[in-house]
C-alpha cells in the first residue's frame, strides 16, 4: 500500500431513511465509496420499503453497501447475545443468522458485510479462525462480497487476510491527534496487502480546521477510507457531518475492492418499483388476535403475525413468587418470568434491567401462514392447577419493537397436539 493512498469517504449510516430521507438523499448525492447500512443493530426482521429504496439509491450512485453485523467481541468481554449468552458458539450462531437475514431481505442491494466490535485477543490466533469462517460464509452467499472488520484499533497480523477493509481506528478527534492515552492511534505492526484498504473513523471533530488536520494525518497513516464527523454521544453516526466538516473532505478518488479486484457496479435497475420482495409499512399492526388458553394442565398461546417468517416471541407471567422478572413493553405491561422464542423456552435470570435468559427446554410450536401457536405443560412454568397466567406477544421488527395486547389466561377449548 502506498503511504499516501488515494482516499475515499466511507459512511456508517446509522439513521433511518423514513425519518431522515433528506440525509439519505444527501448521502446518495455525495457518492461515497462505501456505506454501512444499520437497520436495527443488524438487518431487522422484515424488509422495509424505505430501507430498500435508500440502499438502491446509494448503489445507483456507485457506492458499495455493506450490512451491519454485531459480533459482540464474541462474548470475550462479557457482551451478550440477544438471548443473554456470552458463549462464542451462541455468538457465532447469531452472527450467521444476521448475515443470512441481510442477504434474504436486502440481497438485491447488498454488496458485503460490516462486522462490528471485532475481538482482538492478543495475537489474534484464537479468534482469527472464527472470522475466517464468517468471511467464507459471506463469500458463499456472494462471491464478490466486500467484507469489513471493525476492531476500532490496530489488529494483529493474524487478521491480515480476513477482510477487504480493516477499521484500525474508531474514536474521538482528540485521541486520533495524540500518541498517548488509552484511545490514541496505534499503527499496525505489519504491512497490509495492496488489495486491502485501511479505514479510519473519527468523531467529535469540533470544526473545519481540526477536520483538515485529521484528514491530512489519516493520509500519512495510510488510510484509504476516511470518515470524519462532528457527531457526538452514544451514536455519533445518527446523522451526516455538518457541511463545515464534510466540505473539507476531498472528492472520492479511491475504491473498495475484493482480492479479485472486482469493483462496485451499480445494479441494472435502481428503481424501487422493481423490488418485488415482501415489504411492510411502519404503521402496519404486526400482531393480532392474541390468545392464551388454559385447559387442565396444559397451556396454549397463539397470535397472528403479519411477518410470517419472523422470529416470534411470547412472554409469560406466571404466579411464581420470589423470581426475577422482565417488564415487557406492552400496554399494559406484564412482569414476565418466561420467554418462548419459536420452539425454545427461557427462564428470566436477570435483575430486571438486563436481557438475560436461561434456556430451559423446548415447547410445541407451529407456524401456519401468519398464525403462530405454542403449547406446553403448565407445571413446566410453575403454574398450579388453579392458577392462570398472562402473555404478551412480541415481534422485534425494525422501527416497531411491537407487542400485542396482553392476553390473560382463561379456561376454554382443549389444547391439542
C-alpha positions, 0 to 999 in steps of 0.5 A, spaced: 500 500 500 502 506 498 503 511 504 499 516 501 493 512 498 488 515 494 482 516 499 475 515 499 469 517 504 466 511 507 459 512 511 456 508 517 449 510 516 446 509 522 439 513 521 433 511 518 431 513 511 423 514 513 425 519 518 431 522 515 430 521 507 433 528 506 440 525 509 439 519 505 438 523 499 444 527 501 448 521 502 446 518 495 448 525 492 455 525 495 457 518 492 461 515 497 465 509 496 462 505 501 456 505 506 454 501 512 447 500 512 444 499 520 437 497 520 436 495 527 443 493 530 443 488 524 438 487 518 431 487 522 426 482 521 422 484 515 424 488 509 422 495 509 420 499 503 424 505 505 430 501 507 430 498 500 429 504 496 435 508 500 440 502 499 438 502 491 439 509 491 446 509 494 448 503 489 445 507 483 450 512 485 456 507 485 457 506 492 458 499 495 453 497 501 455 493 506 450 490 512 451 491 519 453 485 523 454 485 531 459 480 533 459 482 540 467 481 541 464 474 541 462 474 548 470 475 550 468 481 554 462 479 557 457 482 551 451 478 550 447 475 545 440 477 544 438 471 548 443 473 554 449 468 552 456 470 552 458 463 549 462 464 542 458 458 539 451 462 541 455 468 538 457 465 532 450 462 531 447 469 531 452 472 527 450 467 521 443 468 522 444 476 521 448 475 515 443 470 512 437 475 514 441 481 510 442 477 504 434 474 504 431 481 505 436 486 502 440 481 497 438 485 491 442 491 494 447 488 498 454 488 496 458 485 503 458 485 510 460 490 516 462 486 522 462 490 528 466 490 535 471 485 532 475 481 538 482 482 538 485 477 543 492 478 543 495 475 537 489 474 534 490 466 533 484 464 537 479 468 534 482 469 527 479 462 525 472 464 527 472 470 522 475 466 517 469 462 517 464 468 517 468 471 511 467 464 507 460 464 509 459 471 506 463 469 500 458 463 499 452 467 499 456 472 494 462 471 491 464 478 490 462 480 497 466 486 500 467 484 507 469 489 513 472 488 520 471 493 525 476 492 531 476 500 532 484 499 533 490 496 530 489 488 529 494 483 529 497 480 523 493 474 524 487 478 521 491 480 515 487 476 510 480 476 513 477 482 510 477 487 504 477 493 509 480 493 516 477 499 521 484 500 525 481 506 528 474 508 531 474 514 536 474 521 538 478 527 534 482 528 540 485 521 541 486 520 533 491 527 534 495 524 540 500 518 541 498 517 548 492 515 552 488 509 552 484 511 545 490 514 541 492 511 534 496 505 534 499 503 527 499 496 525 505 492 526 505 489 519 504 491 512 497 490 509 496 487 502 495 492 496 488 489 495 486 491 502 484 498 504 485 501 511 479 505 514 479 510 519 473 513 523 473 519 527 468 523 531 467 529 535 471 533 530 469 540 533 470 544 526 473 545 519 480 546 521 481 540 526 477 536 520 483 538 515 488 536 520 485 529 521 484 528 514 491 530 512 494 525 518 489 519 516 493 520 509 500 519 512 497 513 516 495 510 510 488 510 510 484 509 504 477 510 507 476 516 511 470 518 515 470 524 519 464 527 523 462 532 528 457 527 531 457 526 538 454 521 544 452 514 544 451 514 536 455 519 533 453 516 526 445 518 527 446 523 522 451 526 516 457 531 518 455 538 518 457 541 511 463 545 515 466 538 516 464 534 510 466 540 505 473 539 507 473 532 505 476 531 498 472 528 492 472 520 492 478 518 488 479 511 491 475 504 491 473 498 495 475 492 492 475 484 493 482 480 492 479 479 485 479 486 484 472 486 482 469 493 483 462 496 485 457 496 479 451 499 480 445 494 479 441 494 472 435 497 475 435 502 481 428 503 481 424 501 487 418 499 483 422 493 481 423 490 488 418 485 488 420 482 495 415 482 501 415 489 504 411 492 510 409 499 512 411 502 519 404 503 521 402 496 519 399 492 526 404 486 526 400 482 531 393 480 532 388 476 535 392 474 541 390 468 545 392 464 551 388 458 553 388 454 559 385 447 559 387 442 565 394 442 565 396 444 559 397 451 556 396 454 549 398 461 546 397 463 539 397 470 535 397 472 528 403 475 525 403 479 519 411 477 518 410 470 517 417 468 517 419 472 523 422 470 529 416 470 534 416 471 541 411 470 547 412 472 554 409 469 560 407 471 567 406 466 571 404 466 579 411 464 581 413 468 587 420 470 589 423 470 581 426 475 577 422 478 572 422 482 565 417 488 564 415 487 557 413 493 553 406 492 552 400 496 554 399 494 559 405 491 561 406 484 564 412 482 569 414 476 565 418 470 568 418 466 561 420 467 554 418 462 548 422 464 542 419 459 536 420 452 539 425 454 545 423 456 552 427 461 557 427 462 564 428 470 566 435 470 570 436 477 570 435 483 575 430 486 571 434 491 567 438 486 563 436 481 557 438 475 560 435 468 559 436 461 561 434 456 556 430 451 559 427 446 554 423 446 548 415 447 547 410 445 541 410 450 536 407 451 529 407 456 524 401 456 519 401 462 514 401 468 519 398 464 525 403 462 530 401 457 536 405 454 542 403 449 547 406 446 553 405 443 560 403 448 565 407 445 571 413 446 566 412 454 568 410 453 575 403 454 574 398 450 579 392 447 577 388 453 579 392 458 577 392 462 570 397 466 567 398 472 562 402 473 555 404 478 551 406 477 544 412 480 541 415 481 534 422 485 534 421 488 527 425 494 525 422 501 527 416 497 531 419 493 537 411 491 537 407 487 542 400 485 542 395 486 547 396 482 553 392 476 553 390 473 560 389 466 561 382 463 561 379 456 561 376 454 554 377 449 548 382 443 549 389 444 547 391 439 542 397 436 539 
